[in-house]
Amino acid sequence: MKESYFMGIDTGTNSSKGVLINSHGEIIAEHTTEHAMTNPAPGHYEHDADKDWWGDLCIL
């Protein structure tokens, strides 16, 4: 019987996390990568979606 796998991804304020589990709920692999947040003006914070979010997904 062929095994099924599932991947969960969480992109947060300071990092992105990924986990790969099998159909039995066992963790096969997990990884965390950090990204920066810029502060272009007082009270304003930003992420670069292409660099941080998409870039993190490609690393995970």
PDB file of N, H, CA, C and O in Angstrom:
ATOM      1  N   MET A   1       0.839  -1.183   0.000  1.00  0.00           N
ATOM      2  CA  MET A   1       0.000   0.000   0.000  1.00  0.00           C
ATOM      3  C   MET A   1       0.885   1.247   0.000  1.00  0.00           C
ATOM      4  O   MET A   1       1.895   1.303   0.701  1.00  0.00           O
ATOM      5  N   LYS A   2       0.502   2.220  -0.774  1.00  0.00           N
ATOM      6  H   LYS A   2      -0.319   2.175  -1.344  1.00  0.00           H
ATOM      7  CA  LYS A   2       1.277   3.443  -0.913  1.00  0.00           C
ATOM      8  C   LYS A   2       1.053   4.359   0.298  1.00  0.00           C
ATOM      9  O   LYS A   2      -0.082   4.531   0.742  1.00  0.00           O
ATOM     10  N   GLU A   3       2.125   4.942   0.826  1.00  0.00           N
ATOM     11  H   GLU A   3       3.047   4.802   0.465  1.00  0.00           H
ATOM     12  CA  GLU A   3       2.063   5.856   1.970  1.00  0.00           C
ATOM     13  C   GLU A   3       1.637   7.250   1.519  1.00  0.00           C
ATOM     14  O   GLU A   3       2.048   7.708   0.453  1.00  0.00           O
ATOM     15  N   SER A   4       0.816   7.928   2.324  1.00  0.00           N
ATOM     16  H   SER A   4       0.482   7.556   3.190  1.00  0.00           H
ATOM     17  CA  SER A   4       0.420   9.314   2.055  1.00  0.00           C
ATOM     18  C   SER A   4       1.179  10.240   2.990  1.00  0.00           C
ATOM     19  O   SER A   4       1.463   9.884   4.134  1.00  0.00           O
ATOM     20  N   TYR A   5       1.505  11.426   2.501  1.00  0.00           N
ATOM     21  H   TYR A   5       1.274  11.715   1.571  1.00  0.00           H
ATOM     22  CA  TYR A   5       2.212  12.423   3.295  1.00  0.00           C
ATOM     23  C   TYR A   5       1.465  13.750   3.228  1.00  0.00           C
ATOM     24  O   TYR A   5       0.789  14.048   2.243  1.00  0.00           O
ATOM     25  N   PHE A   6       1.596  14.532   4.276  1.00  0.00           N
ATOM     26  H   PHE A   6       2.145  14.290   5.076  1.00  0.00           H
ATOM     27  CA  PHE A   6       0.948  15.835   4.371  1.00  0.00           C
ATOM     28  C   PHE A   6       1.976  16.852   4.836  1.00  0.00           C
ATOM     29  O   PHE A   6       2.823  16.550   5.677  1.00  0.00           O
ATOM     30  N   MET A   7       1.900  18.075   4.281  1.00  0.00           N
ATOM     31  H   MET A   7       1.212  18.321   3.598  1.00  0.00           H
ATOM     32  CA  MET A   7       2.826  19.133   4.657  1.00  0.00           C
ATOM     33  C   MET A   7       2.048  20.321   5.209  1.00  0.00           C
ATOM     34  O   MET A   7       1.086  20.789   4.599  1.00  0.00           O
ATOM     35  N   GLY A   8       2.477  20.797   6.365  1.00  0.00           N
ATOM     36  H   GLY A   8       3.258  20.417   6.860  1.00  0.00           H
ATOM     37  CA  GLY A   8       1.884  21.983   6.968  1.00  0.00           C
ATOM     38  C   GLY A   8       2.903  23.112   6.946  1.00  0.00           C
ATOM     39  O   GLY A   8       4.087  22.891   7.196  1.00  0.00           O
ATOM     40  N   ILE A   9       2.445  24.314   6.649  1.00  0.00           N
ATOM     41  H   ILE A   9       1.483  24.494   6.446  1.00  0.00           H
ATOM     42  CA  ILE A   9       3.331  25.477   6.568  1.00  0.00           C
ATOM     43  C   ILE A   9       2.733  26.609   7.390  1.00  0.00           C
ATOM     44  O   ILE A   9       1.540  26.895   7.292  1.00  0.00           O
ATOM     45  N   ASP A  10       3.565  27.252   8.200  1.00  0.00           N
ATOM     46  H   ASP A  10       4.535  27.021   8.280  1.00  0.00           H
ATOM     47  CA  ASP A  10       3.148  28.400   9.007  1.00  0.00           C
ATOM     48  C   ASP A  10       4.132  29.534   8.765  1.00  0.00           C
ATOM     49  O   ASP A  10       5.313  29.418   9.095  1.00  0.00           O
ATOM     50  N   THR A  11       3.650  30.627   8.193  1.00  0.00           N
ATOM     51  H   THR A  11       2.691  30.721   7.926  1.00  0.00           H
ATOM     52  CA  THR A  11       4.492  31.809   8.011  1.00  0.00           C
ATOM     53  C   THR A  11       4.102  32.817   9.073  1.00  0.00           C
ATOM     54  O   THR A  11       2.980  33.323   9.081  1.00  0.00           O
ATOM     55  N   GLY A  12       5.033  33.107   9.969  1.00  0.00           N
ATOM     56  H   GLY A  12       5.944  32.696   9.963  1.00  0.00           H
ATOM     57  CA  GLY A  12       4.782  34.017  11.075  1.00  0.00           C
ATOM     58  C   GLY A  12       5.532  35.326  10.934  1.00  0.00           C
ATOM     59  O   GLY A  12       6.063  35.645   9.870  1.00  0.00           O
ATOM     60  N   THR A  13       5.568  36.070  12.011  1.00  0.00           N
ATOM     61  H   THR A  13       5.137  35.811  12.875  1.00  0.00           H
ATOM     62  CA  THR A  13       6.194  37.392  12.016  1.00  0.00           C
ATOM     63  C   THR A  13       7.694  37.320  11.781  1.00  0.00           C
ATOM     64  O   THR A  13       8.238  38.124  11.024  1.00  0.00           O
ATOM     65  N   ASN A  14       8.366  36.375  12.412  1.00  0.00           N
ATOM     66  H   ASN A  14       7.924  35.722  13.027  1.00  0.00           H
ATOM     67  CA  ASN A  14       9.827  36.313  12.339  1.00  0.00           C
ATOM     68  C   ASN A  14      10.381  35.067  11.659  1.00  0.00           C
ATOM     69  O   ASN A  14      11.586  34.977  11.425  1.00  0.00           O
ATOM     70  N   SER A  15       9.517  34.104  11.339  1.00  0.00           N
ATOM     71  H   SER A  15       8.538  34.177  11.529  1.00  0.00           H
ATOM     72  CA  SER A  15      10.019  32.877  10.721  1.00  0.00           C
ATOM     73  C   SER A  15       8.893  32.139  10.013  1.00  0.00           C
ATOM     74  O   SER A  15       7.711  32.422  10.206  1.00  0.00           O
ATOM     75  N   SER A  16       9.303  31.183   9.187  1.00  0.00           N
ATOM     76  H   SER A  16      10.264  30.953   9.031  1.00  0.00           H
ATOM     77  CA  SER A  16       8.367  30.251   8.547  1.00  0.00           C
ATOM     78  C   SER A  16       8.757  28.854   8.983  1.00  0.00           C
ATOM     79  O   SER A  16       9.939  28.530   9.101  1.00  0.00           O
ATOM     80  N   LYS A  17       7.743  28.025   9.223  1.00  0.00           N
ATOM     81  H   LYS A  17       6.783  28.288   9.127  1.00  0.00           H
ATOM     82  CA  LYS A  17       7.978  26.666   9.685  1.00  0.00           C
ATOM     83  C   LYS A  17       7.245  25.694   8.771  1.00  0.00           C
ATOM     84  O   LYS A  17       6.145  25.978   8.296  1.00  0.00           O
ATOM     85  N   GLY A  18       7.856  24.564   8.535  1.00  0.00           N
ATOM     86  H   GLY A  18       8.749  24.333   8.921  1.00  0.00           H
ATOM     87  CA  GLY A  18       7.224  23.522   7.744  1.00  0.00           C
ATOM     88  C   GLY A  18       7.387  22.181   8.423  1.00  0.00           C
ATOM     89  O   GLY A  18       8.414  21.915   9.047  1.00  0.00           O
ATOM     90  N   VAL A  19       6.371  21.331   8.303  1.00  0.00           N
ATOM     91  H   VAL A  19       5.536  21.547   7.796  1.00  0.00           H
ATOM     92  CA  VAL A  19       6.440  19.985   8.874  1.00  0.00           C
ATOM     93  C   VAL A  19       5.823  19.005   7.873  1.00  0.00           C
ATOM     94  O   VAL A  19       4.803  19.300   7.250  1.00  0.00           O
ATOM     95  N   LEU A  20       6.445  17.854   7.730  1.00  0.00           N
ATOM     96  H   LEU A  20       7.273  17.615   8.237  1.00  0.00           H
ATOM     97  CA  LEU A  20       5.968  16.785   6.859  1.00  0.00           C
ATOM     98  C   LEU A  20       5.595  15.612   7.757  1.00  0.00           C
ATOM     99  O   LEU A  20       6.416  15.139   8.544  1.00  0.00           O
ATOM    100  N   ILE A  21       4.334  15.138   7.635  1.00  0.00           N
ATOM    101  H   ILE A  21       3.667  15.522   6.997  1.00  0.00           H
ATOM    102  CA  ILE A  21       3.886  14.002   8.437  1.00  0.00           C
ATOM    103  C   ILE A  21       3.334  12.920   7.521  1.00  0.00           C
ATOM    104  O   ILE A  21       2.940  13.188   6.386  1.00  0.00           O
ATOM    105  N   ASN A  22       3.312  11.698   8.031  1.00  0.00           N
ATOM    106  H   ASN A  22       3.633  11.481   8.953  1.00  0.00           H
ATOM    107  CA  ASN A  22       2.719  10.608   7.256  1.00  0.00           C
ATOM    108  C   ASN A  22       1.266  10.422   7.678  1.00  0.00           C
ATOM    109  O   ASN A  22       0.769  11.157   8.531  1.00  0.00           O
ATOM    110  N   SER A  23       0.593   9.458   7.096  1.00  0.00           N
ATOM    111  H   SER A  23       0.997   8.861   6.403  1.00  0.00           H
ATOM    112  CA  SER A  23      -0.832   9.248   7.364  1.00  0.00           C
ATOM    113  C   SER A  23      -1.104   8.726   8.775  1.00  0.00           C
ATOM    114  O   SER A  23      -2.256   8.660   9.204  1.00  0.00           O
ATOM    115  N   HIS A  24      -0.048   8.358   9.490  1.00  0.00           N
ATOM    116  H   HIS A  24       0.888   8.412   9.141  1.00  0.00           H
ATOM    117  CA  HIS A  24      -0.184   7.909  10.878  1.00  0.00           C
ATOM    118  C   HIS A  24       0.063   9.052  11.859  1.00  0.00           C
ATOM    119  O   HIS A  24       0.008   8.848  13.072  1.00  0.00           O
ATOM    120  N   GLY A  25       0.335  10.258  11.342  1.00  0.00           N
ATOM    121  H   GLY A  25       0.379  10.423  10.357  1.00  0.00           H
ATOM    122  CA  GLY A  25       0.586  11.424  12.193  1.00  0.00           C
ATOM    123  C   GLY A  25       2.006  11.513  12.706  1.00  0.00           C
ATOM    124  O   GLY A  25       2.297  12.324  13.585  1.00  0.00           O
ATOM    125  N   GLU A  26       2.896  10.691  12.170  1.00  0.00           N
ATOM    126  H   GLU A  26       2.660  10.033  11.456  1.00  0.00           H
ATOM    127  CA  GLU A  26       4.300  10.714  12.593  1.00  0.00           C
ATOM    128  C   GLU A  26       5.053  11.792  11.827  1.00  0.00           C
ATOM    129  O   GLU A  26       4.897  11.915  10.612  1.00  0.00           O
ATOM    130  N   ILE A  27       5.873  12.576  12.534  1.00  0.00           N
ATOM    131  H   ILE A  27       6.000  12.475  13.520  1.00  0.00           H
ATOM    132  CA  ILE A  27       6.662  13.627  11.894  1.00  0.00           C
ATOM    133  C   ILE A  27       7.814  12.985  11.132  1.00  0.00           C
ATOM    134  O   ILE A  27       8.615  12.244  11.701  1.00  0.00           O
ATOM    135  N   ILE A  28       7.884  13.278   9.846  1.00  0.00           N
ATOM    136  H   ILE A  28       7.233  13.880   9.384  1.00  0.00           H
ATOM    137  CA  ILE A  28       8.938  12.758   8.978  1.00  0.00           C
ATOM    138  C   ILE A  28      10.084  13.760   8.895  1.00  0.00           C
ATOM    139  O   ILE A  28      11.254  13.380   8.932  1.00  0.00           O
ATOM    140  N   ALA A  29       9.740  15.047   8.782  1.00  0.00           N
ATOM    141  H   ALA A  29       8.789  15.355   8.752  1.00  0.00           H
ATOM    142  CA  ALA A  29      10.749  16.107   8.695  1.00  0.00           C
ATOM    143  C   ALA A  29      10.118  17.416   9.148  1.00  0.00           C
ATOM    144  O   ALA A  29       8.907  17.608   9.041  1.00  0.00           O
ATOM    145  N   GLU A  30      10.962  18.316   9.657  1.00  0.00           N
ATOM    146  H   GLU A  30      11.946  18.160   9.743  1.00  0.00           H
ATOM    147  CA  GLU A  30      10.502  19.655  10.004  1.00  0.00           C
ATOM    148  C   GLU A  30      11.657  20.635   9.837  1.00  0.00           C
ATOM    149  O   GLU A  30      12.825  20.270   9.971  1.00  0.00           O
ATOM    150  N   HIS A  31      11.309  21.885   9.542  1.00  0.00           N
ATOM    151  H   HIS A  31      10.360  22.182   9.434  1.00  0.00           H
ATOM    152  CA  HIS A  31      12.340  22.898   9.324  1.00  0.00           C
ATOM    153  C   HIS A  31      11.770  24.283   9.645  1.00  0.00           C
ATOM    154  O   HIS A  31      10.591  24.553   9.417  1.00  0.00           O
ATOM    155  N   THR A  32      12.622  25.143  10.172  1.00  0.00           N
ATOM    156  H   THR A  32      13.580  24.923  10.357  1.00  0.00           H
ATOM    157  CA  THR A  32      12.270  26.536  10.446  1.00  0.00           C
ATOM    158  C   THR A  32      13.312  27.425   9.798  1.00  0.00           C
ATOM    159  O   THR A  32      14.507  27.142   9.881  1.00  0.00           O
ATOM    160  N   THR A  33      12.876  28.487   9.160  1.00  0.00           N
ATOM    161  H   THR A  33      11.905  28.716   9.093  1.00  0.00           H
ATOM    162  CA  THR A  33      13.795  29.465   8.591  1.00  0.00           C
ATOM    163  C   THR A  33      13.323  30.863   8.999  1.00  0.00           C
ATOM    164  O   THR A  33      12.134  31.174   8.930  1.00  0.00           O
ATOM    165  N   GLU A  34      14.267  31.693   9.422  1.00  0.00           N
ATOM    166  H   GLU A  34      15.233  31.440   9.478  1.00  0.00           H
ATOM    167  CA  GLU A  34      13.930  33.037   9.890  1.00  0.00           C
ATOM    168  C   GLU A  34      13.939  34.038   8.743  1.00  0.00           C
ATOM    169  O   GLU A  34      14.655  33.864   7.757  1.00  0.00           O
ATOM    170  N   HIS A  35      13.131  35.094   8.884  1.00  0.00           N
ATOM    171  H   HIS A  35      12.550  35.236   9.685  1.00  0.00           H
ATOM    172  CA  HIS A  35      13.138  36.183   7.911  1.00  0.00           C
ATOM    173  C   HIS A  35      13.048  37.516   8.657  1.00  0.00           C
ATOM    174  O   HIS A  35      12.678  37.569   9.830  1.00  0.00           O
ATOM    175  N   ALA A  36      13.391  38.570   7.955  1.00  0.00           N
ATOM    176  H   ALA A  36      13.691  38.527   7.002  1.00  0.00           H
ATOM    177  CA  ALA A  36      13.442  39.902   8.561  1.00  0.00           C
ATOM    178  C   ALA A  36      12.114  40.633   8.405  1.00  0.00           C
ATOM    179  O   ALA A  36      11.270  40.268   7.586  1.00  0.00           O
ATOM    180  N   MET A  37      11.960  41.654   9.197  1.00  0.00           N
ATOM    181  H   MET A  37      12.645  41.950   9.862  1.00  0.00           H
ATOM    182  CA  MET A  37      10.821  42.552   9.081  1.00  0.00           C
ATOM    183  C   MET A  37      11.403  43.965   9.081  1.00  0.00           C
ATOM    184  O   MET A  37      12.220  44.305   9.937  1.00  0.00           O
ATOM    185  N   THR A  38      10.983  44.777   8.127  1.00  0.00           N
ATOM    186  H   THR A  38      10.320  44.501   7.432  1.00  0.00           H
ATOM    187  CA  THR A  38      11.511  46.135   8.049  1.00  0.00           C
ATOM    188  C   THR A  38      10.587  47.109   8.777  1.00  0.00           C
ATOM    189  O   THR A  38       9.399  46.847   8.971  1.00  0.00           O
ATOM    190  N   ASN A  39      11.169  48.233   9.171  1.00  0.00           N
ATOM    191  H   ASN A  39      12.133  48.445   9.014  1.00  0.00           H
ATOM    192  CA  ASN A  39      10.450  49.284   9.897  1.00  0.00           C
ATOM    193  C   ASN A  39      10.680  50.595   9.149  1.00  0.00           C
ATOM    194  O   ASN A  39      11.519  51.400   9.553  1.00  0.00           O
ATOM    195  N   PRO A  40       9.921  50.820   8.036  1.00  0.00           N
ATOM    196  CA  PRO A  40      10.163  51.979   7.183  1.00  0.00           C
ATOM    197  C   PRO A  40       9.785  53.329   7.819  1.00  0.00           C
ATOM    198  O   PRO A  40      10.298  54.373   7.417  1.00  0.00           O
ATOM    199  N   ALA A  41       8.898  53.298   8.799  1.00  0.00           N
ATOM    200  H   ALA A  41       8.481  52.449   9.126  1.00  0.00           H
ATOM    201  CA  ALA A  41       8.476  54.520   9.498  1.00  0.00           C
ATOM    202  C   ALA A  41       7.969  54.117  10.883  1.00  0.00           C
ATOM    203  O   ALA A  41       7.583  52.967  11.093  1.00  0.00           O
ATOM    204  N   PRO A  42       7.969  55.057  11.820  1.00  0.00           N
ATOM    205  CA  PRO A  42       7.489  54.723  13.160  1.00  0.00           C
ATOM    206  C   PRO A  42       6.077  54.113  13.115  1.00  0.00           C
ATOM    207  O   PRO A  42       5.159  54.686  12.527  1.00  0.00           O
ATOM    208  N   GLY A  43       5.926  52.941  13.748  1.00  0.00           N
ATOM    209  H   GLY A  43       6.672  52.476  14.226  1.00  0.00           H
ATOM    210  CA  GLY A  43       4.639  52.265  13.794  1.00  0.00           C
ATOM    211  C   GLY A  43       4.274  51.482  12.542  1.00  0.00           C
ATOM    212  O   GLY A  43       3.179  50.926  12.464  1.00  0.00           O
ATOM    213  N   HIS A  44       5.180  51.428  11.552  1.00  0.00           N
ATOM    214  H   HIS A  44       6.070  51.880  11.615  1.00  0.00           H
ATOM    215  CA  HIS A  44       4.927  50.701  10.299  1.00  0.00           C
ATOM    216  C   HIS A  44       5.940  49.566  10.163  1.00  0.00           C
ATOM    217  O   HIS A  44       7.148  49.783  10.259  1.00  0.00           O
ATOM    218  N   TYR A  45       5.431  48.354   9.939  1.00  0.00           N
ATOM    219  H   TYR A  45       4.450  48.178   9.861  1.00  0.00           H
ATOM    220  CA  TYR A  45       6.291  47.181   9.773  1.00  0.00           C
ATOM    221  C   TYR A  45       5.864  46.432   8.525  1.00  0.00           C
ATOM    222  O   TYR A  45       4.676  46.353   8.210  1.00  0.00           O
ATOM    223  N   GLU A  46       6.850  45.878   7.810  1.00  0.00           N
ATOM    224  H   GLU A  46       7.815  45.943   8.066  1.00  0.00           H
ATOM    225  CA  GLU A  46       6.562  45.213   6.540  1.00  0.00           C
ATOM    226  C   GLU A  46       7.399  43.963   6.362  1.00  0.00           C
ATOM    227  O   GLU A  46       8.490  43.833   6.917  1.00  0.00           O
ATOM    228  N   HIS A  47       6.851  43.037   5.565  1.00  0.00           N
ATOM    229  H   HIS A  47       5.965  43.142   5.114  1.00  0.00           H
ATOM    230  CA  HIS A  47       7.593  41.907   5.033  1.00  0.00           C
ATOM    231  C   HIS A  47       7.650  42.073   3.526  1.00  0.00           C
ATOM    232  O   HIS A  47       6.740  42.646   2.927  1.00  0.00           O
ATOM    233  N   ASP A  48       8.699  41.581   2.919  1.00  0.00           N
ATOM    234  H   ASP A  48       9.438  41.115   3.405  1.00  0.00           H
ATOM    235  CA  ASP A  48       8.797  41.493   1.468  1.00  0.00           C
ATOM    236  C   ASP A  48       8.219  40.121   1.103  1.00  0.00           C
ATOM    237  O   ASP A  48       8.880  39.100   1.293  1.00  0.00           O
ATOM    238  N   ALA A  49       6.992  40.095   0.580  1.00  0.00           N
ATOM    239  H   ALA A  49       6.455  40.924   0.426  1.00  0.00           H
ATOM    240  CA  ALA A  49       6.294  38.825   0.333  1.00  0.00           C
ATOM    241  C   ALA A  49       7.081  37.899  -0.588  1.00  0.00           C
ATOM    242  O   ALA A  49       7.152  36.699  -0.326  1.00  0.00           O
ATOM    243  N   ASP A  50       7.671  38.423  -1.652  1.00  0.00           N
ATOM    244  H   ASP A  50       7.613  39.398  -1.864  1.00  0.00           H
ATOM    245  CA  ASP A  50       8.432  37.563  -2.570  1.00  0.00           C
ATOM    246  C   ASP A  50       9.678  37.013  -1.891  1.00  0.00           C
ATOM    247  O   ASP A  50       9.942  35.812  -1.947  1.00  0.00           O
ATOM    248  N   LYS A  51      10.433  37.880  -1.258  1.00  0.00           N
ATOM    249  H   LYS A  51      10.218  38.856  -1.212  1.00  0.00           H
ATOM    250  CA  LYS A  51      11.695  37.464  -0.649  1.00  0.00           C
ATOM    251  C   LYS A  51      11.463  36.622   0.602  1.00  0.00           C
ATOM    252  O   LYS A  51      12.064  35.558   0.751  1.00  0.00           O
ATOM    253  N   ASP A  52      10.610  37.079   1.490  1.00  0.00           N
ATOM    254  H   ASP A  52      10.121  37.943   1.370  1.00  0.00           H
ATOM    255  CA  ASP A  52      10.431  36.402   2.773  1.00  0.00           C
ATOM    256  C   ASP A  52       9.473  35.217   2.676  1.00  0.00           C
ATOM    257  O   ASP A  52       9.863  34.093   2.994  1.00  0.00           O
ATOM    258  N   TRP A  53       8.252  35.432   2.253  1.00  0.00           N
ATOM    259  H   TRP A  53       7.934  36.344   1.995  1.00  0.00           H
ATOM    260  CA  TRP A  53       7.262  34.357   2.275  1.00  0.00           C
ATOM    261  C   TRP A  53       7.517  33.325   1.185  1.00  0.00           C
ATOM    262  O   TRP A  53       7.605  32.134   1.482  1.00  0.00           O
ATOM    263  N   TRP A  54       7.638  33.752  -0.067  1.00  0.00           N
ATOM    264  H   TRP A  54       7.567  34.720  -0.308  1.00  0.00           H
ATOM    265  CA  TRP A  54       7.885  32.802  -1.156  1.00  0.00           C
ATOM    266  C   TRP A  54       9.278  32.202  -1.024  1.00  0.00           C
ATOM    267  O   TRP A  54       9.467  31.005  -1.237  1.00  0.00           O
ATOM    268  N   GLY A  55      10.252  33.033  -0.672  1.00  0.00           N
ATOM    269  H   GLY A  55      10.099  34.006  -0.499  1.00  0.00           H
ATOM    270  CA  GLY A  55      11.618  32.539  -0.490  1.00  0.00           C
ATOM    271  C   GLY A  55      11.695  31.476   0.596  1.00  0.00           C
ATOM    272  O   GLY A  55      12.372  30.461   0.437  1.00  0.00           O
ATOM    273  N   ASP A  56      10.985  31.721   1.719  1.00  0.00           N
ATOM    274  H   ASP A  56      10.434  32.546   1.848  1.00  0.00           H
ATOM    275  CA  ASP A  56      10.957  30.726   2.795  1.00  0.00           C
ATOM    276  C   ASP A  56      10.306  29.435   2.327  1.00  0.00           C
ATOM    277  O   ASP A  56      10.804  28.351   2.630  1.00  0.00           O
ATOM    278  N   LEU A  57       9.207  29.529   1.598  1.00  0.00           N
ATOM    279  H   LEU A  57       8.803  30.410   1.352  1.00  0.00           H
ATOM    280  CA  LEU A  57       8.509  28.340   1.105  1.00  0.00           C
ATOM    281  C   LEU A  57       9.435  27.504   0.218  1.00  0.00           C
ATOM    282  O   LEU A  57       9.424  26.275   0.287  1.00  0.00           O
ATOM    283  N   CYS A  58      10.228  28.169  -0.607  1.00  0.00           N
ATOM    284  H   CYS A  58      10.237  29.167  -0.663  1.00  0.00           H
ATOM    285  CA  CYS A  58      11.153  27.447  -1.488  1.00  0.00           C
ATOM    286  C   CYS A  58      12.247  26.739  -0.682  1.00  0.00           C
ATOM    287  O   CYS A  58      12.732  25.682  -1.086  1.00  0.00           O
ATOM    288  N   ILE A  59      12.636  27.328   0.470  1.00  0.00           N
ATOM    289  H   ILE A  59      12.242  28.187   0.798  1.00  0.00           H
ATOM    290  CA  ILE A  59      13.645  26.703   1.333  1.00  0.00           C
ATOM    291  C   ILE A  59      13.052  25.518   2.077  1.00  0.00           C
ATOM    292  O   ILE A  59      13.691  24.476   2.221  1.00  0.00           O
ATOM    293  N   LEU A  60      11.811  25.691   2.553  1.00  0.00           N
ATOM    294  H   LEU A  60      11.292  26.537   2.437  1.00  0.00           H
ATOM    295  CA  LEU A  60      11.174  24.626   3.344  1.00  0.00           C
ATOM    296  C   LEU A  60      11.032  23.378   2.493  1.00  0.00           C
ATOM    297  O   LEU A  60      10.520  22.363   2.966  1.00  0.00           O
TER     298      LEU A  60
END
